[in-house]
């Protein structure tokens, strides 16, 4: 599956979950979980897209139709398990911010995104 | 200067500017500009913090006290120059989203962040 790096979200307003993290030393199992969570998130009602990048810090921003969609996804049983393992093993620190996107604009040189 | 990877923002509400980009082939001058923009942003009124990560995609999230602070920073003369060169040279595509952070929570294993 070719994923666009810049999510194709609809006209605002919509919601963003900004997840910023730093990995712990122990990252066994992380890559598989991360791929599975992206796959699973994309199947949830109200999902609009996801963007992520990682070097020293990791930033994943997922976009959602409304707060209720975010609540349902947070409480998904497989996601709960991933959150728990993240706290126990993969992350030394993270922060989650729930934000209402009020305006957006973009630029594309080649019209592909 | 040691920068925290996870920005130490105050209690919500505050604002986030989510900047997601893909680089063009031409990135000469980008690293210096990026460092200068981070330094300059941190001097602006209403600046609360910044987080960034880059692999295939780049995501930079800057945090601000209010929309007016974001407007003033967007119109800063050096920042305008960087935005123009970004469109002309460094980015093949980007998207900017202005969002109101309504809630946040975090986790830290070692209490450092």
gemmi code that builds the backbone of each chain (N, CA, C; Angstrom):
import gemmi

chains = {
    "A": [
        ("UNK", (0.841, -1.196, 0.000), (0.000, 0.000, 0.000), (0.879, 1.249, 0.000)),
        ("UNK", (0.674, 2.110, -0.981), (1.379, 3.388, -0.986), (0.568, 4.387, -0.178)),
        ("UNK", (1.188, 4.883, 0.878), (0.476, 5.867, 1.699), (0.992, 7.250, 1.385)),
        ("UNK", (0.067, 8.168, 1.298), (0.466, 9.554, 1.134), (1.132, 10.015, 2.429)),
        ("UNK", (2.212, 10.780, 2.307), (2.881, 11.257, 3.515), (2.100, 12.396, 4.164)),
        ("UNK", (1.403, 13.150, 3.334), (0.587, 14.250, 3.843), (-0.874, 13.816, 3.733)),
        ("UNK", (-1.549, 13.726, 4.872), (-2.910, 13.181, 4.880), (-3.874, 14.074, 4.094)),
        ("UNK", (-4.752, 13.431, 3.345), (-5.743, 14.180, 2.557), (-7.010, 14.361, 3.386)),
        ("UNK", (-6.982, 15.331, 4.221), (-8.105, 15.583, 5.130), (-9.140, 16.495, 4.468)),
        ("UNK", (-10.392, 16.431, 4.935), (-11.444, 17.278, 4.372), (-11.327, 18.721, 4.877)),
        ("UNK", (-12.248, 19.546, 4.476), (-12.297, 20.928, 4.978), (-12.454, 20.930, 6.503)),
        ("UNK", (-11.732, 21.792, 7.213), (-11.968, 21.925, 8.654), (-13.384, 22.437, 8.916)),
        ("UNK", (-13.895, 22.237, 10.132), (-13.188, 21.690, 11.296), (-13.173, 20.161, 11.337)),
        ("UNK", (-12.087, 19.654, 11.893), (-11.964, 18.238, 12.233), (-10.963, 18.175, 13.389)),
        ("UNK", (-10.622, 16.993, 13.856), (-9.771, 16.897, 15.036), (-8.436, 16.216, 14.741)),
        ("UNK", (-7.423, 16.604, 15.497), (-6.098, 15.999, 15.380), (-5.683, 15.444, 16.738)),
        ("UNK", (-5.093, 14.266, 16.730), (-4.440, 13.728, 17.919), (-2.946, 13.762, 17.638)),
        ("UNK", (-2.244, 14.628, 18.365), (-0.797, 14.786, 18.177), (-0.102, 13.941, 19.243)),
        ("UNK", (0.615, 12.928, 18.802), (1.284, 12.004, 19.730), (2.791, 12.159, 19.544)),
        ("UNK", (3.449, 12.720, 20.532), (4.896, 12.943, 20.470), (5.570, 12.026, 21.478)),
        ("UNK", (6.624, 11.341, 21.064), (7.220, 10.363, 21.975), (8.729, 10.290, 21.826)),
        ("UNK", (9.322, 9.732, 22.845), (10.732, 9.354, 22.791), (10.775, 7.875, 23.164)),
        ("UNK", (11.516, 7.130, 22.401), (11.606, 5.694, 22.675), (12.453, 5.389, 23.908)),
        ("UNK", (12.095, 4.318, 24.569), (12.951, 3.737, 25.593), (13.999, 2.869, 24.888)),
        ("UNK", (14.890, 2.239, 25.655), (15.912, 1.385, 25.042), (15.293, 0.126, 24.439)),
        ("UNK", (14.208, -0.315, 25.053), (13.575, -1.566, 24.640), (12.505, -1.279, 23.583)),
        ("UNK", (12.767, -1.673, 22.331), (11.766, -1.406, 21.301), (11.322, -2.679, 20.571)),
        ("UNK", (11.646, -3.826, 21.157), (11.241, -5.095, 20.540), (9.701, -5.145, 20.417)),
        ("UNK", (9.242, -5.446, 19.226), (7.800, -5.538, 18.996), (7.174, -4.219, 18.567)),
        ("UNK", (7.942, -3.153, 18.655), (7.362, -1.832, 18.383), (6.925, -1.666, 16.925)),
        ("UNK", (7.782, -2.055, 15.996), (7.499, -1.836, 14.573), (6.219, -2.544, 14.133)),
        ("UNK", (6.078, -3.792, 14.565), (4.879, -4.558, 14.210), (3.631, -3.918, 14.821)),
        ("UNK", (3.743, -3.520, 16.090), (2.594, -2.871, 16.738), (2.228, -1.577, 16.026)),
        ("UNK", (3.228, -0.786, 15.679), (2.987, 0.498, 15.041), (2.257, 0.312, 13.699)),
        ("UNK", (2.696, -0.648, 12.921), (2.049, -0.929, 11.630), (0.615, -1.415, 11.849)),
        ("UNK", (0.447, -2.286, 12.837), (-0.892, -2.810, 13.116), (-1.838, -1.697, 13.587)),
        ("UNK", (-1.339, -0.796, 14.417), (-2.185, 0.292, 14.918), (-2.596, 1.228, 13.780)),
        ("UNK", (-1.686, 1.488, 12.838), (-2.034, 2.330, 11.686), (-3.105, 1.661, 10.829)),
        ("UNK", (-2.955, 0.362, 10.636), (-3.928, -0.405, 9.858), (-5.299, -0.384, 10.537)),
        ("UNK", (-5.267, -0.594, 11.857), (-6.504, -0.675, 12.639), (-7.185, 0.698, 12.749)),
        ("UNK", (-6.400, 1.727, 12.973), (-6.958, 3.090, 13.072), (-7.724, 3.434, 11.795)),
        ("UNK", (-7.141, 3.055, 10.653), (-7.735, 3.393, 9.357), (-9.093, 2.730, 9.150)),
        ("UNK", (-9.383, 1.698, 9.948), (-10.676, 1.009, 9.835), (-11.739, 1.595, 10.764)),
        ("UNK", (-11.350, 2.538, 11.610), (-12.288, 3.050, 12.611), (-13.224, 4.102, 12.024)),
        ("UNK", (-14.453, 4.183, 12.550), (-15.367, 5.239, 12.118), (-14.791, 6.618, 12.460)),
        ("UNK", (-14.898, 7.534, 11.536), (-14.440, 8.901, 11.788), (-12.974, 9.133, 11.503)),
        ("UNK", (-12.243, 8.092, 11.117), (-10.814, 8.242, 10.767), (-10.654, 9.050, 9.495)),
        ("UNK", (-9.764, 10.032, 9.497), (-9.566, 10.863, 8.308), (-8.171, 10.750, 7.708)),
        ("UNK", (-7.213, 10.242, 8.484), (-5.862, 10.139, 7.941), (-4.830, 10.119, 9.044)),
        ("UNK", (-3.577, 9.850, 8.672), (-2.500, 9.791, 9.658), (-1.195, 10.235, 9.000)),
        ("UNK", (-0.354, 10.858, 9.799), (0.976, 11.274, 9.339), (1.955, 10.913, 10.436)),
        ("UNK", (3.138, 10.438, 10.064), (4.113, 10.207, 11.120), (5.528, 10.332, 10.620)),
        ("UNK", (6.410, 10.682, 11.531), (7.837, 10.811, 11.246), (8.582, 10.510, 12.531)),
        ("UNK", (9.788, 9.952, 12.388), (10.567, 9.643, 13.584), (12.045, 9.840, 13.308)),
        ("UNK", (12.729, 10.585, 14.171), (14.190, 10.540, 14.235), (14.505, 10.385, 15.730)),
        ("UNK", (15.017, 11.393, 16.396), (15.169, 11.251, 17.861), (13.815, 11.221, 18.556)),
        ("UNK", (12.948, 12.105, 18.081), (11.570, 12.116, 18.564), (10.687, 11.431, 17.535)),
        ("UNK", (9.565, 10.942, 17.957), (8.560, 10.447, 17.030), (7.337, 11.331, 17.145)),
        ("UNK", (6.778, 11.708, 16.003), (5.523, 12.459, 16.004), (4.545, 11.740, 15.082)),
        ("UNK", (3.404, 11.380, 15.626), (2.326, 10.828, 14.811), (1.106, 11.706, 15.018)),
        ("UNK", (0.539, 12.173, 13.927), (-0.688, 12.950, 14.017), (-1.783, 12.182, 13.289)),
        ("UNK", (-2.821, 11.808, 14.021), (-3.963, 11.174, 13.359), (-5.116, 12.169, 13.354)),
        ("UNK", (-5.929, 12.079, 12.298), (-7.017, 13.046, 12.101), (-8.356, 12.326, 12.167)),
        ("UNK", (-9.310, 12.995, 12.802), (-10.600, 12.375, 13.109), (-11.733, 13.344, 12.891)),
        ("UNK", (-12.884, 12.775, 12.592), (-14.067, 13.580, 12.307), (-14.535, 14.363, 13.533)),
        ("UNK", (-14.501, 13.705, 14.698), (-15.004, 14.354, 15.914), (-14.400, 13.700, 17.159)),
        ("UNK", (-14.722, 14.268, 18.321), (-14.145, 13.764, 19.571), (-14.634, 12.354, 19.892)),
        ("UNK", (-15.854, 12.067, 19.522), (-16.394, 10.744, 19.806), (-15.594, 9.655, 19.064)),
        ("UNK", (-15.211, 9.914, 17.830), (-14.391, 8.952, 17.076), (-13.065, 8.700, 17.796)),
        ("UNK", (-12.491, 9.752, 18.353), (-11.219, 9.628, 19.075), (-11.405, 8.783, 20.338)),
        ("UNK", (-12.498, 9.012, 21.040), (-12.805, 8.245, 22.256), (-12.955, 6.758, 21.958)),
        ("UNK", (-13.686, 6.458, 20.891), (-13.929, 5.062, 20.527), (-12.609, 4.374, 20.160)),
        ("UNK", (-11.785, 5.057, 19.406), (-10.486, 4.493, 19.012), (-9.576, 4.293, 20.228)),
        ("UNK", (-9.569, 5.253, 21.137), (-8.731, 5.124, 22.339), (-9.125, 3.908, 23.164)),
        ("UNK", (-10.416, 3.562, 23.121), (-10.923, 2.462, 23.949), (-10.948, 1.118, 23.209)),
        ("UNK", (-10.482, 1.087, 21.971), (-10.439, -0.165, 21.204), (-9.522, -1.160, 21.930)),
        ("UNK", (-9.957, -2.397, 22.029), (-9.253, -3.366, 22.882), (-7.793, -3.604, 22.459)),
        ("UNK", (-7.550, -3.710, 21.170), (-6.159, -3.908, 20.719), (-5.328, -2.648, 20.936)),
        ("UNK", (-5.983, -1.500, 20.788), (-5.288, -0.237, 21.003), (-4.950, -0.062, 22.492)),
        ("UNK", (-5.870, -0.469, 23.356), (-5.608, -0.406, 24.810), (-4.378, -1.237, 25.169)),
        ("UNK", (-4.296, -2.425, 24.558), (-3.138, -3.297, 24.810), (-1.840, -2.621, 24.345)),
        ("UNK", (-1.906, -1.988, 23.173), (-0.723, -1.280, 22.651), (-0.340, -0.116, 23.566)),
        ("UNK", (-1.337, 0.608, 24.064), (-1.055, 1.731, 24.967), (-0.359, 1.243, 26.243)),
        ("UNK", (-0.838, 0.103, 26.742), (-0.264, -0.442, 27.975), (1.190, -0.886, 27.759)),
        ("UNK", (1.407, -1.595, 26.644), (2.776, -2.042, 26.357), (3.688, -0.842, 26.091)),
        ("UNK", (3.146, 0.185, 25.466), (3.913, 1.405, 25.234), (4.420, 2.017, 26.530)),
        ("UNK", (3.538, 2.086, 27.515), (3.923, 2.634, 28.831), (4.943, 1.734, 29.523)),
        ("UNK", (4.749, 0.421, 29.389), (5.614, -0.534, 30.097), (6.982, -0.674, 29.445)),
        ("UNK", (7.025, -0.509, 28.118), (8.213, -0.963, 27.404), (8.792, 0.031, 26.405)),
        ("UNK", (7.975, 0.517, 25.461), (8.532, 1.190, 24.284), (8.872, 2.654, 24.469)),
        ("UNK", (8.137, 3.340, 25.338), (8.325, 4.786, 25.434), (8.968, 5.188, 26.760)),
        ("UNK", (9.924, 6.106, 26.684), (10.423, 6.682, 27.937), (9.570, 7.893, 28.300)),
        ("UNK", (9.025, 8.532, 27.284), (8.138, 9.657, 27.556), (7.233, 9.876, 26.342)),
        ("UNK", (6.031, 10.309, 26.589), (5.181, 10.722, 25.469), (4.179, 11.764, 25.939)),
        ("UNK", (3.628, 12.454, 24.964), (2.570, 13.409, 25.247), (1.525, 13.303, 24.150)),
        ("UNK", (0.268, 13.351, 24.551), (-0.851, 13.295, 23.618), (-1.609, 14.612, 23.727)),
        ("UNK", (-1.866, 15.213, 22.579), (-2.651, 16.453, 22.563), (-3.828, 16.285, 21.607)),
        ("UNK", (-5.001, 16.631, 22.107), (-6.219, 16.555, 21.300), (-6.553, 17.976, 20.870)),
        ("UNK", (-6.635, 18.194, 19.557), (-6.786, 19.561, 19.057), (-7.820, 19.622, 17.942)),
        ("UNK", (-8.520, 20.743, 17.913), (-9.533, 20.974, 16.880), (-8.895, 21.781, 15.753)),
        ("UNK", (-8.805, 21.184, 14.565), (-8.210, 21.878, 13.427), (-9.219, 22.893, 12.901)),
        ("UNK", (-8.806, 24.158, 12.887), (-9.726, 25.228, 12.517), (-9.481, 25.752, 11.110)),
        ("UNK", (-8.249, 25.549, 10.619), (-7.894, 26.110, 9.314), (-6.745, 25.291, 8.759)),
        ("UNK", (-6.705, 25.126, 7.459), (-5.530, 24.492, 6.882), (-5.279, 25.051, 5.489)),
        ("UNK", (-4.046, 24.920, 5.048), (-3.711, 25.302, 3.673), (-2.472, 24.519, 3.284)),
        ("UNK", (-2.261, 24.423, 1.989), (-1.146, 23.584, 1.560), (-0.555, 24.041, 0.259)),
        ("UNK", (0.405, 23.268, -0.167), (1.156, 23.581, -1.374), (1.615, 22.260, -1.952)),
        ("UNK", (1.530, 22.131, -3.260), (2.095, 20.940, -3.876), (2.658, 21.308, -5.237)),
        ("UNK", (3.908, 20.950, -5.431), (4.587, 21.310, -6.669), (4.081, 20.504, -7.852)),
        ("UNK", (3.737, 19.246, -7.559), (3.464, 18.329, -8.668), (2.001, 17.885, -8.718)),
        ("UNK", (1.189, 18.414, -7.814), (-0.224, 18.069, -7.838), (-0.545, 16.661, -7.379)),
        ("UNK", (0.475, 15.937, -6.903), (0.239, 14.555, -6.488), (-0.350, 14.469, -5.087)),
        ("UNK", (-0.082, 15.461, -4.287), (-0.609, 15.395, -2.915), (-1.375, 16.665, -2.588)),
    ],
    "B": [
        ("UNK", (22.686, 24.149, 23.288), (21.392, 24.144, 23.972), (20.755, 22.756, 23.883)),
        ("UNK", (20.395, 22.181, 24.994), (19.685, 20.912, 24.988), (18.189, 21.203, 24.900)),
        ("UNK", (17.590, 20.700, 23.827), (16.152, 20.917, 23.685), (15.405, 19.665, 24.076)),
        ("UNK", (14.342, 19.864, 24.783), (13.473, 18.747, 25.094), (12.782, 18.303, 23.813)),
        ("UNK", (12.661, 16.997, 23.612), (11.992, 16.522, 22.400), (10.489, 16.694, 22.494)),
        ("UNK", (9.982, 16.631, 23.711), (8.546, 16.808, 23.928), (8.361, 18.184, 24.567)),
        ("UNK", (7.657, 19.056, 23.877), (7.531, 20.443, 24.341), (6.787, 20.526, 25.672)),
        ("UNK", (7.294, 21.396, 26.544), (6.672, 21.590, 27.862), (5.647, 22.712, 27.754)),
        ("UNK", (4.499, 22.375, 27.284), (3.430, 23.355, 27.086), (2.595, 23.511, 28.357)),
        ("UNK", (1.948, 24.673, 28.508), (1.102, 24.912, 29.688), (-0.232, 24.166, 29.577)),
        ("UNK", (-1.080, 24.358, 30.549), (-2.427, 23.774, 30.493), (-3.188, 24.285, 29.255)),
        ("UNK", (-3.917, 23.417, 28.557), (-4.768, 23.896, 27.461), (-5.847, 24.836, 28.021)),
        ("UNK", (-6.461, 25.663, 27.160), (-6.267, 25.701, 25.709), (-5.041, 26.508, 25.271)),
        ("UNK", (-4.467, 26.070, 24.165), (-3.438, 26.820, 23.443), (-3.519, 26.341, 21.996)),
        ("UNK", (-2.662, 26.851, 21.139), (-2.770, 26.534, 19.709), (-1.551, 25.764, 19.200)),
        ("UNK", (-1.809, 24.934, 18.199), (-0.743, 24.177, 17.538), (-0.742, 24.486, 16.053)),
        ("UNK", (0.441, 24.655, 15.483), (0.590, 24.734, 14.036), (1.289, 23.453, 13.601)),
        ("UNK", (0.545, 22.615, 12.900), (1.083, 21.324, 12.448), (1.550, 21.505, 11.006)),
        ("UNK", (2.834, 21.353, 10.805), (3.427, 21.557, 9.476), (3.985, 20.219, 8.994)),
        ("UNK", (3.341, 19.652, 7.976), (3.773, 18.353, 7.445), (4.321, 18.573, 6.043)),
        ("UNK", (5.467, 17.993, 5.736), (6.082, 18.285, 4.444), (6.820, 17.087, 3.869)),
        ("UNK", (7.033, 17.165, 2.581), (7.922, 16.233, 1.906), (8.952, 17.101, 1.179)),
        ("UNK", (10.193, 16.717, 1.301), (11.240, 17.501, 0.663), (11.275, 17.317, -0.849)),
        ("UNK", (11.695, 18.364, -1.547), (12.046, 18.253, -2.963), (13.474, 17.698, -3.045)),
        ("UNK", (13.974, 17.540, -4.236), (15.338, 17.018, -4.390), (16.376, 18.041, -3.919)),
        ("UNK", (16.025, 19.291, -4.064), (16.955, 20.384, -3.752), (16.795, 20.807, -2.294)),
        ("UNK", (17.775, 20.504, -1.452), (17.629, 20.885, -0.049), (18.801, 21.729, 0.450)),
        ("UNK", (19.582, 22.259, -0.479), (20.708, 23.116, -0.101), (20.193, 24.331, 0.680)),
        ("UNK", (20.796, 24.570, 1.831), (20.393, 25.712, 2.656), (19.273, 25.392, 3.637)),
        ("UNK", (18.663, 24.216, 3.489), (17.511, 23.886, 4.330), (17.862, 23.762, 5.813)),
        ("UNK", (18.950, 23.050, 6.105), (19.303, 22.786, 7.500), (19.562, 24.083, 8.280)),
        ("UNK", (20.296, 24.980, 7.649), (20.591, 26.261, 8.302), (19.313, 27.077, 8.510)),
        ("UNK", (18.449, 27.091, 7.482), (17.198, 27.828, 7.605), (16.339, 27.248, 8.724)),
        ("UNK", (16.266, 25.926, 8.753), (15.432, 25.256, 9.745), (15.891, 25.594, 11.171)),
        ("UNK", (17.192, 25.549, 11.387), (17.737, 25.888, 12.707), (17.451, 27.354, 13.053)),
        ("UNK", (17.630, 28.231, 12.062), (17.383, 29.655, 12.287), (15.906, 29.924, 12.592)),
        ("UNK", (15.010, 29.257, 11.890), (13.576, 29.466, 12.128), (13.187, 28.983, 13.533)),
        ("UNK", (13.775, 27.877, 13.983), (13.482, 27.409, 15.349), (13.969, 28.403, 16.394)),
        ("UNK", (15.160, 28.943, 16.154), (15.730, 29.929, 17.063), (14.868, 31.200, 17.097)),
        ("UNK", (14.447, 31.629, 15.904), (13.674, 32.860, 15.782), (12.256, 32.686, 16.346)),
        ("UNK", (11.642, 31.553, 16.060), (10.289, 31.287, 16.576), (10.277, 31.384, 18.100)),
        ("UNK", (11.326, 30.828, 18.714), (11.404, 30.787, 20.177), (11.490, 32.180, 20.800)),
        ("UNK", (11.830, 33.183, 19.975), (11.924, 34.554, 20.488), (10.613, 35.329, 20.330)),
        ("UNK", (9.635, 34.729, 19.657), (8.399, 35.462, 19.362), (7.458, 35.478, 20.564)),
        ("UNK", (6.669, 36.544, 20.684), (5.655, 36.593, 21.741), (4.640, 35.476, 21.549)),
        ("UNK", (4.275, 34.811, 22.609), (3.257, 33.772, 22.541), (3.776, 32.394, 22.179)),
        ("UNK", (5.082, 32.292, 21.922), (5.678, 30.981, 21.600), (5.674, 30.086, 22.833)),
        ("UNK", (5.238, 28.836, 22.671), (5.184, 27.917, 23.818), (6.101, 26.713, 23.673)),
        ("UNK", (6.520, 26.408, 22.439), (7.393, 25.246, 22.272), (7.322, 24.708, 20.864)),
        ("UNK", (8.203, 23.765, 20.558), (8.233, 23.189, 19.210), (8.694, 21.739, 19.284)),
        ("UNK", (8.178, 20.928, 18.397), (8.578, 19.521, 18.302), (8.768, 19.225, 16.829)),
        ("UNK", (9.788, 18.429, 16.490), (9.876, 18.058, 15.087), (10.565, 16.719, 14.903)),
        ("UNK", (10.211, 16.065, 13.811), (10.802, 14.779, 13.447), (10.771, 14.688, 11.933)),
        ("UNK", (11.750, 13.989, 11.383), (11.767, 13.838, 9.929), (12.325, 12.485, 9.554)),
        ("UNK", (11.605, 11.769, 8.708), (12.196, 10.644, 7.964), (11.782, 10.856, 6.505)),
        ("UNK", (10.870, 10.068, 5.970), (10.402, 10.394, 4.610), (9.578, 11.673, 4.630)),
        ("UNK", (8.728, 11.761, 5.640), (7.962, 12.981, 5.857), (8.632, 13.790, 6.959)),
        ("UNK", (8.371, 15.061, 6.963), (8.784, 15.895, 8.083), (7.540, 16.427, 8.771)),
        ("UNK", (7.538, 16.368, 10.107), (6.436, 16.973, 10.857), (7.039, 17.905, 11.889)),
        ("UNK", (6.621, 19.156, 11.848), (7.008, 20.110, 12.881), (5.725, 20.664, 13.484)),
        ("UNK", (5.628, 20.580, 14.810), (4.472, 21.159, 15.487), (4.983, 22.264, 16.397)),
        ("UNK", (4.526, 23.494, 16.142), (4.880, 24.581, 17.058), (3.628, 24.965, 17.840)),
        ("UNK", (3.849, 25.374, 19.077), (2.739, 25.667, 19.991), (2.753, 27.143, 20.350)),
        ("UNK", (1.554, 27.717, 20.412), (1.396, 29.162, 20.578), (0.269, 29.472, 21.530)),
        ("UNK", (0.401, 30.626, 22.156), (-0.599, 31.058, 23.130), (-1.958, 31.321, 22.495)),
        ("UNK", (-1.941, 31.956, 21.315), (-3.207, 32.333, 20.677), (-3.006, 32.514, 19.176)),
        ("UNK", (-4.109, 32.762, 18.466), (-4.042, 32.907, 17.008), (-3.258, 34.143, 16.599)),
        ("UNK", (-3.351, 35.177, 17.390), (-2.635, 36.408, 17.060), (-1.114, 36.171, 17.051)),
        ("UNK", (-0.609, 35.400, 17.995), (0.829, 35.075, 18.020), (1.237, 34.340, 16.745)),
        ("UNK", (0.365, 33.453, 16.273), (0.652, 32.689, 15.052), (0.690, 33.627, 13.846)),
        ("UNK", (-0.259, 34.549, 13.787), (-0.306, 35.530, 12.693), (0.959, 36.379, 12.638)),
        ("UNK", (1.385, 36.851, 13.808), (2.570, 37.707, 13.863), (3.807, 36.927, 13.409)),
        ("UNK", (3.924, 35.689, 13.856), (5.069, 34.867, 13.460), (5.035, 34.566, 11.958)),
        ("UNK", (3.873, 34.268, 11.422), (3.765, 33.978, 9.977), (4.211, 35.177, 9.135)),
        ("UNK", (4.003, 36.386, 9.668), (4.309, 37.601, 8.913), (5.707, 38.153, 9.206)),
        ("UNK", (6.474, 37.482, 10.046), (7.844, 37.924, 10.356), (8.670, 37.931, 9.067)),
        ("UNK", (9.445, 38.985, 8.868), (10.110, 39.165, 7.580), (11.077, 38.023, 7.220)),
        ("UNK", (11.827, 37.547, 8.188), (12.740, 36.421, 7.887), (11.970, 35.133, 7.629)),
        ("UNK", (10.861, 34.992, 8.352), (10.034, 33.805, 8.178), (9.354, 33.827, 6.804)),
        ("UNK", (8.938, 34.997, 6.360), (8.338, 35.132, 5.022), (9.333, 34.705, 3.941)),
        ("UNK", (10.578, 35.112, 4.130), (11.627, 34.731, 3.176), (11.812, 33.206, 3.155)),
        ("UNK", (11.806, 32.617, 4.345), (11.944, 31.151, 4.440), (10.756, 30.447, 3.786)),
        ("UNK", (9.554, 30.972, 4.016), (8.365, 30.376, 3.396), (8.462, 30.425, 1.870)),
        ("UNK", (8.944, 31.555, 1.344), (9.044, 31.705, -0.103), (10.079, 30.724, -0.673)),
        ("UNK", (11.241, 30.652, -0.010), (12.275, 29.729, -0.504), (11.805, 28.286, -0.368)),
        ("UNK", (11.044, 27.998, 0.674), (10.468, 26.658, 0.850), (9.607, 26.258, -0.331)),
        ("UNK", (8.746, 27.179, -0.759), (7.881, 26.904, -1.922), (8.697, 26.760, -3.193)),
        ("UNK", (9.717, 27.585, -3.332), (10.498, 27.589, -4.577), (11.454, 26.416, -4.662)),
        ("UNK", (11.947, 25.947, -3.509), (13.097, 25.056, -3.552), (12.984, 23.802, -2.699)),
        ("UNK", (12.685, 23.950, -1.406), (12.898, 22.827, -0.489), (11.777, 21.806, -0.414)),
        ("UNK", (10.550, 22.245, -0.646), (9.424, 21.331, -0.440), (8.765, 20.948, -1.758)),
        ("UNK", (8.463, 19.674, -1.901), (7.636, 19.288, -3.046), (6.168, 19.402, -2.660)),
        ("UNK", (5.881, 19.229, -1.390), (4.511, 19.393, -0.925), (4.529, 19.691, 0.572)),
        ("UNK", (3.590, 20.463, 1.028), (3.436, 20.631, 2.471), (1.990, 20.979, 2.803)),
        ("UNK", (1.666, 20.803, 4.055), (0.346, 21.194, 4.546), (0.510, 21.816, 5.924)),
        ("UNK", (-0.216, 22.887, 6.150), (-0.193, 23.568, 7.445), (-1.596, 23.487, 8.031)),
        ("UNK", (-1.668, 23.072, 9.283), (-2.961, 23.017, 9.965), (-2.873, 23.801, 11.276)),
        ("UNK", (-3.838, 24.688, 11.467), (-3.891, 25.495, 12.685), (-4.967, 24.882, 13.572)),
        ("UNK", (-4.576, 24.479, 14.772), (-5.506, 23.728, 15.621), (-5.469, 24.226, 17.056)),
        ("UNK", (-6.627, 24.165, 17.689), (-6.760, 24.582, 19.088), (-6.636, 23.350, 19.964)),
        ("UNK", (-5.588, 23.303, 20.776), (-5.392, 22.155, 21.669), (-6.368, 22.271, 22.828)),
        ("UNK", (-7.202, 21.258, 22.978), (-8.258, 21.320, 23.990), (-7.935, 20.475, 25.211)),
        ("UNK", (-7.078, 19.473, 25.022), (-6.788, 18.551, 26.116), (-5.427, 17.945, 25.861)),
        ("UNK", (-4.677, 17.675, 26.926), (-3.436, 16.921, 26.737), (-3.154, 16.069, 27.967)),
        ("UNK", (-2.369, 15.040, 27.771), (-1.920, 14.206, 28.880), (-0.619, 13.559, 28.447)),
        ("UNK", (0.119, 13.098, 29.449), (1.422, 12.549, 29.093), (1.885, 11.485, 30.056)),
        ("UNK", (3.081, 11.035, 29.779), (3.677, 9.950, 30.548), (5.177, 10.163, 30.487)),
        ("UNK", (5.842, 9.959, 31.615), (7.300, 9.993, 31.577), (7.837, 8.992, 32.581)),
        ("UNK", (8.718, 8.133, 32.082), (9.253, 7.084, 32.927), (10.227, 7.618, 33.969)),
        ("UNK", (10.984, 8.648, 33.555), (12.089, 9.093, 34.400), (11.871, 10.486, 34.983)),
        ("UNK", (10.734, 11.078, 34.680), (10.458, 12.394, 35.237), (11.244, 13.529, 34.622)),
        ("UNK", (12.033, 13.220, 33.551), (12.858, 14.260, 32.942), (12.079, 15.152, 31.995)),
        ("UNK", (11.008, 14.610, 31.439), (10.218, 15.411, 30.516), (8.758, 15.403, 30.925)),
    ],
}
model = gemmi.Model(1)
for chain_id, residues in chains.items():
    chain = gemmi.Chain(chain_id)
    for i, (resn, *xyz) in enumerate(residues, 1):
        res = gemmi.Residue()
        res.name, res.seqid = resn, gemmi.SeqId(i, " ")
        for name, pos in zip(("N", "CA", "C"), xyz):
            atom = gemmi.Atom()
            atom.name, atom.element = name, gemmi.Element(name[0])
            atom.pos, atom.b_iso = gemmi.Position(*pos), 0.0
            res.add_atom(atom)
        chain.add_residue(res)
    model.add_chain(chain)
structure = gemmi.Structure()
structure.add_model(model)
structure.setup_entities()
